Amino acid sequence: MSKTKEKVIEEQNAQAQEKQPAHVAELLLNGTVTLTASSREELAAMVNDIPADCSYGAGAVGRDRETGCYSLRIDLTTKE
């Protein structure tokens, strides 16, 4: 691939990542993220922001008794 095509692709990827929420960018970059929200609905909305072409696994939702915040760890998985 020519350098100009590679540069265009990199710019498009950078623009796409800017439009994504921070937790999605962190998930795609690191392969794992811990989501924290004040309600189950807010947590579900954060999970719905993950692109459909990403394969991921999640554990059980945790709830902090003192603050009432919900948390969920998301890990990217590989397709075999």
MARGUTOR-480146 format. One record per residue: residue number from 1; residue in one letter; x, y, z of N, C-alpha, C, O, CB in turn. Coordinates in steps of 0.1 Angstrom, whole numbers. Glycine has a CB too. Layout:
<sites>
{pos = NUM | code = a | n.X = X | n.Y = Y | n.Z = Z | ca.X = X | ca.Y = Y | ca.Z = Z | c.X = X | c.Y = Y | c.Z = Z | o.X = X | o.Y = Y | o.Z = Z | cb.X = X | cb.Y = Y | cb.Z = Z}
...
</sites>
This chain:
<sites>
{pos = 1 | code = m | n.X = 9 | n.Y = -12 | n.Z = 0 | ca.X = 0 | ca.Y = 0 | ca.Z = 0 | c.X = 9 | c.Y = 12 | c.Z = 0 | o.X = 19 | o.Y = 13 | o.Z = 7 | cb.X = -10 | cb.Y = 0 | cb.Z = 12}
{pos = 2 | code = s | n.X = 5 | n.Y = 23 | n.Z = -7 | ca.X = 13 | ca.Y = 35 | ca.Z = -8 | c.X = 12 | c.Y = 42 | c.Z = 5 | o.X = 2 | o.Y = 41 | o.Z = 13 | cb.X = 9 | cb.Y = 43 | cb.Z = -20}
{pos = 3 | code = k | n.X = 22 | n.Y = 51 | n.Z = 7 | ca.X = 22 | ca.Y = 59 | ca.Z = 20 | c.X = 10 | c.Y = 68 | c.Z = 21 | o.X = 5 | o.Y = 71 | o.Z = 32 | cb.X = 35 | cb.Y = 67 | cb.Z = 21}
{pos = 4 | code = t | n.X = 6 | n.Y = 74 | n.Z = 9 | ca.X = -6 | ca.Y = 83 | ca.Z = 10 | c.X = -18 | c.Y = 76 | c.Z = 14 | o.X = -26 | o.Y = 81 | o.Z = 21 | cb.X = -8 | cb.Y = 90 | cb.Z = -4}
{pos = 5 | code = k | n.X = -20 | n.Y = 63 | n.Z = 9 | ca.X = -32 | ca.Y = 56 | ca.Z = 13 | c.X = -32 | c.Y = 52 | c.Z = 27 | o.X = -42 | o.Y = 53 | o.Z = 34 | cb.X = -33 | cb.Y = 43 | cb.Z = 4}
{pos = 6 | code = e | n.X = -20 | n.Y = 48 | n.Z = 32 | ca.X = -18 | ca.Y = 45 | ca.Z = 47 | c.X = -21 | c.Y = 57 | c.Z = 55 | o.X = -28 | o.Y = 56 | o.Z = 66 | cb.X = -4 | cb.Y = 40 | cb.Z = 49}
{pos = 7 | code = k | n.X = -17 | n.Y = 69 | n.Z = 51 | ca.X = -19 | ca.Y = 81 | ca.Z = 58 | c.X = -34 | c.Y = 85 | c.Z = 59 | o.X = -39 | o.Y = 89 | o.Z = 69 | cb.X = -11 | cb.Y = 93 | cb.Z = 52}
{pos = 8 | code = v | n.X = -41 | n.Y = 83 | n.Z = 48 | ca.X = -55 | ca.Y = 86 | ca.Z = 47 | c.X = -63 | c.Y = 76 | c.Z = 57 | o.X = -72 | o.Y = 80 | o.Z = 64 | cb.X = -61 | cb.Y = 84 | cb.Z = 33}
{pos = 9 | code = i | n.X = -59 | n.Y = 63 | n.Z = 56 | ca.X = -65 | ca.Y = 53 | ca.Z = 65 | c.X = -63 | c.Y = 57 | c.Z = 80 | o.X = -72 | o.Y = 56 | o.Z = 88 | cb.X = -60 | cb.Y = 39 | cb.Z = 62}
{pos = 10 | code = e | n.X = -51 | n.Y = 61 | n.Z = 83 | ca.X = -48 | ca.Y = 65 | ca.Z = 97 | c.X = -56 | c.Y = 77 | c.Z = 101 | o.X = -61 | o.Y = 77 | o.Z = 113 | cb.X = -33 | cb.Y = 68 | cb.Z = 98}
{pos = 11 | code = e | n.X = -57 | n.Y = 87 | n.Z = 92 | ca.X = -65 | ca.Y = 98 | ca.Z = 96 | c.X = -80 | c.Y = 95 | c.Z = 98 | o.X = -87 | o.Y = 100 | o.Z = 107 | cb.X = -64 | cb.Y = 109 | cb.Z = 85}
{pos = 12 | code = q | n.X = -85 | n.Y = 86 | n.Z = 90 | ca.X = -99 | ca.Y = 81 | ca.Z = 91 | c.X = -101 | c.Y = 74 | c.Z = 104 | o.X = -111 | o.Y = 76 | o.Z = 111 | cb.X = -103 | cb.Y = 72 | cb.Z = 79}
{pos = 13 | code = n | n.X = -92 | n.Y = 66 | n.Z = 108 | ca.X = -92 | ca.Y = 58 | ca.Z = 121 | c.X = -92 | c.Y = 68 | c.Z = 132 | o.X = -99 | o.Y = 66 | o.Z = 142 | cb.X = -81 | cb.Y = 48 | cb.Z = 122}
{pos = 14 | code = a | n.X = -83 | n.Y = 78 | n.Z = 131 | ca.X = -82 | ca.Y = 88 | ca.Z = 142 | c.X = -95 | c.Y = 96 | c.Z = 144 | o.X = -100 | o.Y = 99 | o.Z = 155 | cb.X = -70 | cb.Y = 98 | cb.Z = 139}
{pos = 15 | code = q | n.X = -101 | n.Y = 100 | n.Z = 132 | ca.X = -114 | ca.Y = 107 | ca.Z = 133 | c.X = -125 | c.Y = 98 | c.Z = 139 | o.X = -133 | o.Y = 103 | o.Z = 146 | cb.X = -118 | cb.Y = 112 | cb.Z = 119}
{pos = 16 | code = a | n.X = -125 | n.Y = 85 | n.Z = 135 | ca.X = -135 | ca.Y = 76 | ca.Z = 141 | c.X = -134 | c.Y = 74 | c.Z = 156 | o.X = -144 | o.Y = 74 | o.Z = 163 | cb.X = -134 | cb.Y = 62 | cb.Z = 134}
{pos = 17 | code = q | n.X = -121 | n.Y = 74 | n.Z = 160 | ca.X = -119 | ca.Y = 72 | ca.Z = 175 | c.X = -123 | c.Y = 85 | c.Z = 182 | o.X = -127 | o.Y = 84 | o.Z = 194 | cb.X = -104 | cb.Y = 69 | cb.Z = 177}
{pos = 18 | code = e | n.X = -122 | n.Y = 97 | n.Z = 176 | ca.X = -126 | ca.Y = 109 | ca.Z = 183 | c.X = -141 | c.Y = 110 | c.Z = 185 | o.X = -145 | o.Y = 115 | o.Z = 195 | cb.X = -121 | cb.Y = 121 | cb.Z = 174}
{pos = 19 | code = k | n.X = -148 | n.Y = 103 | n.Z = 176 | ca.X = -163 | ca.Y = 103 | ca.Z = 178 | c.X = -168 | c.Y = 93 | c.Z = 188 | o.X = -179 | o.Y = 94 | o.Z = 192 | cb.X = -169 | cb.Y = 101 | cb.Z = 164}
{pos = 20 | code = q | n.X = -159 | n.Y = 84 | n.Z = 191 | ca.X = -163 | ca.Y = 73 | ca.Z = 201 | c.X = -162 | c.Y = 78 | c.Z = 215 | o.X = -154 | o.Y = 87 | o.Z = 218 | cb.X = -155 | cb.Y = 61 | cb.Z = 199}
{pos = 21 | code = p | n.X = -171 | n.Y = 73 | n.Z = 224 | ca.X = -169 | ca.Y = 76 | ca.Z = 238 | c.X = -156 | c.Y = 72 | c.Z = 243 | o.X = -150 | o.Y = 63 | o.Z = 238 | cb.X = -181 | cb.Y = 70 | cb.Z = 246}
{pos = 22 | code = a | n.X = -151 | n.Y = 78 | n.Z = 254 | ca.X = -138 | ca.Y = 75 | ca.Z = 260 | c.X = -137 | c.Y = 60 | c.Z = 264 | o.X = -126 | o.Y = 54 | o.Z = 262 | cb.X = -135 | cb.Y = 84 | cb.Z = 272}
{pos = 23 | code = h | n.X = -148 | n.Y = 54 | n.Z = 269 | ca.X = -147 | ca.Y = 40 | ca.Z = 274 | c.X = -145 | c.Y = 31 | c.Z = 262 | o.X = -139 | o.Y = 20 | o.Z = 264 | cb.X = -159 | cb.Y = 37 | cb.Z = 282}
{pos = 24 | code = v | n.X = -151 | n.Y = 34 | n.Z = 251 | ca.X = -150 | ca.Y = 25 | ca.Z = 239 | c.X = -136 | c.Y = 26 | c.Z = 233 | o.X = -130 | o.Y = 16 | o.Z = 230 | cb.X = -160 | cb.Y = 29 | cb.Z = 228}
{pos = 25 | code = a | n.X = -130 | n.Y = 38 | n.Z = 233 | ca.X = -116 | ca.Y = 40 | ca.Z = 228 | c.X = -107 | c.Y = 33 | c.Z = 237 | o.X = -97 | o.Y = 26 | o.Z = 232 | cb.X = -113 | cb.Y = 55 | cb.Z = 228}
{pos = 26 | code = e | n.X = -109 | n.Y = 33 | n.Z = 250 | ca.X = -100 | ca.Y = 26 | ca.Z = 259 | c.X = -101 | c.Y = 11 | c.Z = 258 | o.X = -91 | o.Y = 4 | o.Z = 258 | cb.X = -103 | cb.Y = 30 | cb.Z = 274}
{pos = 27 | code = l | n.X = -113 | n.Y = 6 | n.Z = 256 | ca.X = -115 | ca.Y = -8 | ca.Z = 253 | c.X = -108 | c.Y = -13 | c.Z = 241 | o.X = -101 | o.Y = -23 | o.Z = 241 | cb.X = -130 | cb.Y = -11 | cb.Z = 252}
{pos = 28 | code = l | n.X = -109 | n.Y = -5 | n.Z = 230 | ca.X = -103 | ca.Y = -9 | ca.Z = 217 | c.X = -88 | c.Y = -8 | c.Z = 218 | o.X = -81 | o.Y = -15 | o.Z = 212 | cb.X = -108 | cb.Y = -1 | cb.Z = 206}
{pos = 29 | code = l | n.X = -83 | n.Y = 2 | n.Z = 226 | ca.X = -69 | ca.Y = 4 | ca.Z = 227 | c.X = -62 | c.Y = -7 | c.Z = 236 | o.X = -52 | o.Y = -13 | o.Z = 233 | cb.X = -66 | cb.Y = 18 | cb.Z = 232}
{pos = 30 | code = n | n.X = -68 | n.Y = -9 | n.Z = 248 | ca.X = -62 | ca.Y = -17 | ca.Z = 258 | c.X = -67 | c.Y = -32 | c.Z = 258 | o.X = -61 | o.Y = -41 | o.Z = 264 | cb.X = -64 | cb.Y = -11 | cb.Z = 272}
{pos = 31 | code = g | n.X = -79 | n.Y = -34 | n.Z = 253 | ca.X = -85 | ca.Y = -47 | ca.Z = 253 | c.X = -94 | c.Y = -50 | c.Z = 265 | o.X = -100 | o.Y = -60 | o.Z = 266 | cb.X = -74 | cb.Y = -57 | cb.Z = 252}
{pos = 32 | code = t | n.X = -94 | n.Y = -41 | n.Z = 275 | ca.X = -102 | ca.Y = -42 | ca.Z = 287 | c.X = -106 | c.Y = -28 | c.Z = 292 | o.X = -98 | o.Y = -19 | o.Z = 291 | cb.X = -95 | cb.Y = -50 | cb.Z = 297}
{pos = 33 | code = v | n.X = -117 | n.Y = -28 | n.Z = 298 | ca.X = -122 | ca.Y = -15 | ca.Z = 305 | c.X = -132 | c.Y = -19 | c.Z = 316 | o.X = -139 | o.Y = -29 | o.Z = 315 | cb.X = -129 | cb.Y = -6 | cb.Z = 294}
{pos = 34 | code = t | n.X = -132 | n.Y = -11 | n.Z = 326 | ca.X = -142 | ca.Y = -12 | ca.Z = 337 | c.X = -151 | c.Y = -1 | c.Z = 336 | o.X = -147 | o.Y = 11 | o.Z = 338 | cb.X = -135 | cb.Y = -13 | cb.Z = 351}
{pos = 35 | code = l | n.X = -164 | n.Y = -4 | n.Z = 334 | ca.X = -174 | ca.Y = 7 | ca.Z = 332 | c.X = -180 | c.Y = 9 | c.Z = 346 | o.X = -182 | o.Y = 0 | o.Z = 354 | cb.X = -185 | cb.Y = 2 | cb.Z = 322}
{pos = 36 | code = t | n.X = -182 | n.Y = 22 | n.Z = 349 | ca.X = -189 | ca.Y = 25 | ca.Z = 362 | c.X = -200 | c.Y = 35 | c.Z = 359 | o.X = -198 | o.Y = 45 | o.Z = 352 | cb.X = -178 | cb.Y = 32 | cb.Z = 372}
{pos = 37 | code = a | n.X = -212 | n.Y = 33 | n.Z = 365 | ca.X = -223 | ca.Y = 41 | ca.Z = 363 | c.X = -232 | c.Y = 42 | c.Z = 375 | o.X = -231 | o.Y = 33 | o.Z = 384 | cb.X = -232 | cb.Y = 36 | cb.Z = 351}
{pos = 38 | code = s | n.X = -240 | n.Y = 52 | n.Z = 376 | ca.X = -248 | ca.Y = 54 | ca.Z = 388 | c.X = -261 | c.Y = 46 | c.Z = 387 | o.X = -268 | o.Y = 44 | o.Z = 397 | cb.X = -252 | cb.Y = 68 | cb.Z = 390}
{pos = 39 | code = s | n.X = -265 | n.Y = 41 | n.Z = 375 | ca.X = -277 | ca.Y = 33 | ca.Z = 374 | c.X = -275 | c.Y = 22 | c.Z = 364 | o.X = -266 | o.Y = 22 | o.Z = 356 | cb.X = -289 | cb.Y = 42 | cb.Z = 369}
{pos = 40 | code = r | n.X = -284 | n.Y = 11 | n.Z = 365 | ca.X = -282 | ca.Y = 0 | ca.Z = 355 | c.X = -285 | c.Y = 5 | c.Z = 341 | o.X = -279 | o.Y = 0 | o.Z = 331 | cb.X = -292 | cb.Y = -11 | cb.Z = 359}
{pos = 41 | code = e | n.X = -294 | n.Y = 14 | n.Z = 339 | ca.X = -298 | ca.Y = 19 | ca.Z = 326 | c.X = -286 | c.Y = 27 | c.Z = 320 | o.X = -283 | o.Y = 25 | o.Z = 308 | cb.X = -310 | cb.Y = 28 | cb.Z = 327}
{pos = 42 | code = e | n.X = -279 | n.Y = 34 | n.Z = 328 | ca.X = -267 | ca.Y = 42 | ca.Z = 323 | c.X = -256 | c.Y = 32 | c.Z = 319 | o.X = -249 | o.Y = 34 | o.Z = 309 | cb.X = -262 | cb.Y = 52 | cb.Z = 334}
{pos = 43 | code = l | n.X = -254 | n.Y = 21 | n.Z = 327 | ca.X = -245 | ca.Y = 11 | ca.Z = 324 | c.X = -248 | c.Y = 4 | c.Z = 311 | o.X = -239 | o.Y = 1 | o.Z = 303 | cb.X = -244 | cb.Y = 1 | cb.Z = 336}
{pos = 44 | code = a | n.X = -261 | n.Y = 1 | n.Z = 309 | ca.X = -265 | ca.Y = -6 | ca.Z = 297 | c.X = -263 | c.Y = 3 | c.Z = 285 | o.X = -259 | o.Y = -2 | o.Z = 274 | cb.X = -280 | cb.Y = -9 | cb.Z = 298}
{pos = 45 | code = a | n.X = -265 | n.Y = 16 | n.Z = 286 | ca.X = -263 | ca.Y = 25 | ca.Z = 275 | c.X = -248 | c.Y = 26 | c.Z = 272 | o.X = -244 | o.Y = 27 | o.Z = 260 | cb.X = -267 | cb.Y = 39 | cb.Z = 279}
{pos = 46 | code = m | n.X = -239 | n.Y = 25 | n.Z = 281 | ca.X = -225 | ca.Y = 24 | ca.Z = 279 | c.X = -221 | c.Y = 12 | c.Z = 271 | o.X = -212 | o.Y = 12 | o.Z = 262 | cb.X = -217 | cb.Y = 25 | cb.Z = 292}
{pos = 47 | code = v | n.X = -227 | n.Y = 1 | n.Z = 275 | ca.X = -224 | ca.Y = -12 | ca.Z = 268 | c.X = -229 | c.Y = -11 | c.Z = 254 | o.X = -223 | o.Y = -17 | o.Z = 245 | cb.X = -230 | cb.Y = -24 | cb.Z = 276}
{pos = 48 | code = n | n.X = -241 | n.Y = -5 | n.Z = 252 | ca.X = -246 | ca.Y = -4 | ca.Z = 238 | c.X = -238 | c.Y = 5 | c.Z = 229 | o.X = -239 | o.Y = 4 | o.Z = 217 | cb.X = -260 | cb.Y = 2 | cb.Z = 239}
{pos = 49 | code = d | n.X = -229 | n.Y = 13 | n.Z = 235 | ca.X = -220 | ca.Y = 21 | ca.Z = 227 | c.X = -209 | c.Y = 13 | c.Z = 220 | o.X = -202 | o.Y = 18 | o.Z = 211 | cb.X = -214 | cb.Y = 32 | cb.Z = 235}
{pos = 50 | code = i | n.X = -206 | n.Y = 1 | n.Z = 225 | ca.X = -196 | ca.Y = -7 | ca.Z = 219 | c.X = -200 | c.Y = -11 | c.Z = 205 | o.X = -211 | o.Y = -16 | o.Z = 203 | cb.X = -193 | cb.Y = -20 | cb.Z = 228}
{pos = 51 | code = p | n.X = -191 | n.Y = -10 | n.Z = 195 | ca.X = -195 | ca.Y = -14 | ca.Z = 181 | c.X = -199 | c.Y = -28 | c.Z = 180 | o.X = -194 | o.Y = -37 | o.Z = 187 | cb.X = -183 | cb.Y = -11 | cb.Z = 172}
{pos = 52 | code = a | n.X = -208 | n.Y = -31 | n.Z = 171 | ca.X = -214 | ca.Y = -44 | ca.Z = 169 | c.X = -203 | c.Y = -54 | c.Z = 164 | o.X = -205 | o.Y = -66 | o.Z = 166 | cb.X = -225 | cb.Y = -44 | cb.Z = 160}
{pos = 53 | code = d | n.X = -193 | n.Y = -49 | n.Z = 157 | ca.X = -183 | ca.Y = -59 | ca.Z = 152 | c.X = -172 | c.Y = -63 | c.Z = 162 | o.X = -163 | o.Y = -71 | o.Z = 159 | cb.X = -176 | cb.Y = -52 | cb.Z = 140}
{pos = 54 | code = c | n.X = -173 | n.Y = -58 | n.Z = 174 | ca.X = -164 | ca.Y = -62 | ca.Z = 185 | c.X = -170 | c.Y = -74 | c.Z = 192 | o.X = -181 | o.Y = -74 | o.Z = 196 | cb.X = -162 | cb.Y = -50 | cb.Z = 195}
{pos = 55 | code = s | n.X = -161 | n.Y = -83 | n.Z = 194 | ca.X = -165 | ca.Y = -95 | ca.Z = 202 | c.X = -159 | c.Y = -93 | c.Z = 216 | o.X = -147 | o.Y = -92 | o.Z = 218 | cb.X = -159 | cb.Y = -108 | cb.Z = 196}
{pos = 56 | code = y | n.X = -168 | n.Y = -93 | n.Z = 226 | ca.X = -163 | ca.Y = -91 | ca.Z = 240 | c.X = -170 | c.Y = -100 | c.Z = 250 | o.X = -181 | o.Y = -106 | o.Z = 247 | cb.X = -166 | cb.Y = -76 | cb.Z = 244}
{pos = 57 | code = g | n.X = -164 | n.Y = -101 | n.Z = 262 | ca.X = -170 | ca.Y = -108 | ca.Z = 272 | c.X = -171 | c.Y = -99 | c.Z = 285 | o.X = -164 | o.Y = -90 | o.Z = 286 | cb.X = -162 | cb.Y = -121 | cb.Z = 276}
{pos = 58 | code = a | n.X = -181 | n.Y = -102 | n.Z = 293 | ca.X = -183 | ca.Y = -94 | ca.Z = 305 | c.X = -187 | c.Y = -103 | c.Z = 317 | o.X = -192 | o.Y = -114 | o.Z = 315 | cb.X = -195 | cb.Y = -84 | cb.Z = 302}
{pos = 59 | code = g | n.X = -183 | n.Y = -99 | n.Z = 328 | ca.X = -186 | ca.Y = -106 | ca.Z = 340 | c.X = -199 | c.Y = -102 | c.Z = 346 | o.X = -208 | o.Y = -96 | o.Z = 339 | cb.X = -175 | cb.Y = -105 | cb.Z = 351}
{pos = 60 | code = a | n.X = -201 | n.Y = -104 | n.Z = 359 | ca.X = -213 | ca.Y = -100 | ca.Z = 366 | c.X = -212 | c.Y = -85 | c.Z = 370 | o.X = -201 | o.Y = -80 | o.Z = 372 | cb.X = -215 | cb.Y = -109 | cb.Z = 379}
{pos = 61 | code = v | n.X = -223 | n.Y = -79 | n.Z = 370 | ca.X = -224 | ca.Y = -65 | ca.Z = 374 | c.X = -222 | c.Y = -64 | c.Z = 389 | o.X = -229 | o.Y = -71 | o.Z = 397 | cb.X = -237 | cb.Y = -58 | cb.Z = 370}
{pos = 62 | code = g | n.X = -213 | n.Y = -55 | n.Z = 394 | ca.X = -211 | ca.Y = -53 | ca.Z = 408 | c.X = -218 | c.Y = -40 | c.Z = 412 | o.X = -220 | o.Y = -31 | o.Z = 404 | cb.X = -196 | cb.Y = -53 | cb.Z = 411}
{pos = 63 | code = r | n.X = -221 | n.Y = -39 | n.Z = 425 | ca.X = -227 | ca.Y = -27 | ca.Z = 430 | c.X = -220 | c.Y = -23 | c.Z = 444 | o.X = -220 | o.Y = -32 | o.Z = 453 | cb.X = -242 | cb.Y = -28 | cb.Z = 432}
{pos = 64 | code = d | n.X = -216 | n.Y = -11 | n.Z = 445 | ca.X = -209 | ca.Y = -6 | ca.Z = 457 | c.X = -220 | c.Y = -2 | c.Z = 467 | o.X = -229 | o.Y = 6 | o.Z = 463 | cb.X = -200 | cb.Y = 6 | cb.Z = 454}
{pos = 65 | code = r | n.X = -220 | n.Y = -8 | n.Z = 478 | ca.X = -231 | ca.Y = -5 | ca.Z = 488 | c.X = -230 | c.Y = 9 | c.Z = 493 | o.X = -241 | o.Y = 15 | o.Z = 496 | cb.X = -230 | cb.Y = -15 | cb.Z = 500}
{pos = 66 | code = e | n.X = -218 | n.Y = 15 | n.Z = 494 | ca.X = -217 | ca.Y = 28 | ca.Z = 500 | c.X = -221 | c.Y = 39 | c.Z = 490 | o.X = -228 | o.Y = 48 | o.Z = 494 | cb.X = -202 | cb.Y = 31 | cb.Z = 504}
{pos = 67 | code = t | n.X = -217 | n.Y = 38 | n.Z = 478 | ca.X = -220 | ca.Y = 48 | ca.Z = 468 | c.X = -232 | c.Y = 45 | c.Z = 459 | o.X = -238 | o.Y = 54 | o.Z = 453 | cb.X = -208 | cb.Y = 51 | cb.Z = 459}
{pos = 68 | code = g | n.X = -236 | n.Y = 32 | n.Z = 458 | ca.X = -247 | ca.Y = 28 | ca.Z = 450 | c.X = -243 | c.Y = 27 | c.Z = 435 | o.X = -252 | o.Y = 25 | o.Z = 426 | cb.X = -258 | cb.Y = 37 | cb.Z = 451}
{pos = 69 | code = c | n.X = -230 | n.Y = 29 | n.Z = 432 | ca.X = -225 | ca.Y = 28 | ca.Z = 418 | c.X = -224 | c.Y = 14 | c.Z = 413 | o.X = -221 | o.Y = 5 | o.Z = 421 | cb.X = -212 | cb.Y = 35 | cb.Z = 416}
{pos = 70 | code = y | n.X = -227 | n.Y = 11 | n.Z = 400 | ca.X = -226 | ca.Y = -2 | ca.Z = 394 | c.X = -213 | c.Y = -2 | c.Z = 386 | o.X = -209 | o.Y = 8 | o.Z = 381 | cb.X = -238 | cb.Y = -5 | cb.Z = 385}
{pos = 71 | code = s | n.X = -207 | n.Y = -14 | n.Z = 385 | ca.X = -195 | ca.Y = -15 | ca.Z = 377 | c.X = -195 | c.Y = -28 | c.Z = 370 | o.X = -202 | o.Y = -38 | o.Z = 374 | cb.X = -182 | cb.Y = -15 | cb.Z = 386}
{pos = 72 | code = l | n.X = -188 | n.Y = -28 | n.Z = 358 | ca.X = -188 | ca.Y = -40 | ca.Z = 349 | c.X = -175 | c.Y = -40 | c.Z = 342 | o.X = -171 | o.Y = -30 | o.Z = 336 | cb.X = -200 | cb.Y = -40 | cb.Z = 340}
{pos = 73 | code = r | n.X = -168 | n.Y = -51 | n.Z = 342 | ca.X = -155 | ca.Y = -52 | ca.Z = 335 | c.X = -158 | c.Y = -59 | c.Z = 321 | o.X = -165 | o.Y = -69 | o.Z = 320 | cb.X = -145 | cb.Y = -61 | cb.Z = 342}
{pos = 74 | code = i | n.X = -153 | n.Y = -53 | n.Z = 310 | ca.X = -155 | ca.Y = -57 | ca.Z = 297 | c.X = -141 | c.Y = -61 | c.Z = 291 | o.X = -132 | o.Y = -53 | o.Z = 292 | cb.X = -162 | cb.Y = -47 | cb.Z = 288}
{pos = 75 | code = d | n.X = -140 | n.Y = -73 | n.Z = 285 | ca.X = -127 | ca.Y = -77 | ca.Z = 279 | c.X = -130 | c.Y = -81 | c.Z = 264 | o.X = -140 | o.Y = -88 | o.Z = 261 | cb.X = -121 | cb.Y = -89 | cb.Z = 286}
{pos = 76 | code = l | n.X = -121 | n.Y = -76 | n.Z = 255 | ca.X = -123 | ca.Y = -81 | ca.Z = 241 | c.X = -118 | c.Y = -95 | c.Z = 240 | o.X = -109 | o.Y = -99 | o.Z = 247 | cb.X = -114 | cb.Y = -72 | cb.Z = 232}
{pos = 77 | code = t | n.X = -125 | n.Y = -103 | n.Z = 232 | ca.X = -122 | ca.Y = -116 | ca.Z = 229 | c.X = -118 | c.Y = -118 | c.Z = 214 | o.X = -122 | o.Y = -110 | o.Z = 206 | cb.X = -133 | cb.Y = -126 | cb.Z = 233}
{pos = 78 | code = t | n.X = -111 | n.Y = -128 | n.Z = 211 | ca.X = -107 | ca.Y = -130 | ca.Z = 197 | c.X = -116 | c.Y = -141 | c.Z = 191 | o.X = -121 | o.Y = -150 | o.Z = 198 | cb.X = -92 | cb.Y = -135 | cb.Z = 196}
{pos = 79 | code = k | n.X = -119 | n.Y = -139 | n.Z = 179 | ca.X = -127 | ca.Y = -149 | ca.Z = 171 | c.X = -118 | c.Y = -160 | c.Z = 167 | o.X = -108 | o.Y = -157 | o.Z = 160 | cb.X = -135 | cb.Y = -142 | cb.Z = 159}
{pos = 80 | code = e | n.X = -122 | n.Y = -172 | n.Z = 169 | ca.X = -113 | ca.Y = -183 | ca.Z = 165 | c.X = -120 | c.Y = -191 | c.Z = 155 | o.X = -115 | o.Y = -201 | o.Z = 150 | cb.X = -110 | cb.Y = -192 | cb.Z = 177}
</sites>
